[in-house]
Amino acid sequence: ELAKKASEAPEEYAKFWDNFGAVLKEGLYEDREQRDTILPLVRFRSTTRDALISLDDYVAAIRPGQDAIYTITGDNLDLLKKSPQIEGFRARGIEVLLLTDPIDEFWVTAVGSYKDKPFKSATRGGVDLDKITPADETEKPAKPEPPPKLASLIAIFKLALGEAVKDVRSSERLTDSAVCLVADEGDLDMHLERLLKQHRQLDASAKRILELNPQHPLIARLAASVGESGASEQLSEFAWLLLDQARIVEGEQLPDPPAFARRLATLLERGLPAA
């Protein structure tokens, strides 16, 4: 009966979904035998459409070269839409499912795939967006040459941050933001890790990868300053400031808020004209 309502009365089914969708998704996690029946009934918000969509809708719109169903999880729909990790997806018109129910972290892992397309978090490293063909070539962002000293800047950031991050690298997923954090392929999704820590089911945090946007004006200027007199210490301060900025965007607590405030005040002071 639900399948009939979803097909023949989508607006009415959308109201039902808003009220009881989380319950159905719990069934995906808990009732393995009913998954194939429930999956076509699940509805999602996404980055490319205003109306709720099904997994069949998503798969029908998959682009050539796209081998996964991309998702991003969080607590707030509006904030998810602004996540830096999906900027590159948006720029290329690649659809990402926006998941905001706590159960989403668990059923996605339990189900694993739909119609031979694995679910993959857009916040994980290793996403190769260049291999996916946009429907319109104008959606594919131009790729200017990276700043000449970008590799040196990355090396300085790695040295400065040390064990605070797993890696520092150039990003193809960023278009507007200077930096973002992503999880390594073998690590927990960042939102799932926060959920588990909130419920005291996890103590240690995995180290994240800090990605830099090589086309962002700030990153370009920092790269250009490599080798200048006195730049090394200042670049180290920027490394920590940008890492903390990425943590704030992710909703994470800063390990040392006073140090962040000191660095921010120092850099703001340097930008002011002499009194």
Secondary structure, DSSP 4 states (H G I P E B T S, - for coil): -HHHHHHH-HHHHHHHHHHHHHHHHHHHHH-GGGHHHHGGG--BEESS-SS-B-HHHHHHTPPTT--SEEEEE-S-HHHHHT-GGGHHHHHHT---EEE-STTHHHHHHHH-EETTEEEEETTBTT--GGGSPPSSGGGSPP-PPPPTTHHHHHHHHHHHHGGG-SEEEE-SS-SS-SEEEEB-TTSPPHHHHHHHHHTTS--S-PPPEEEE-TTSHHHHHHHHTTTSTTHHHHHHHHHHHHHHHHHHHTTPPPS-HHHHHHHHHHHHHHHSPP-
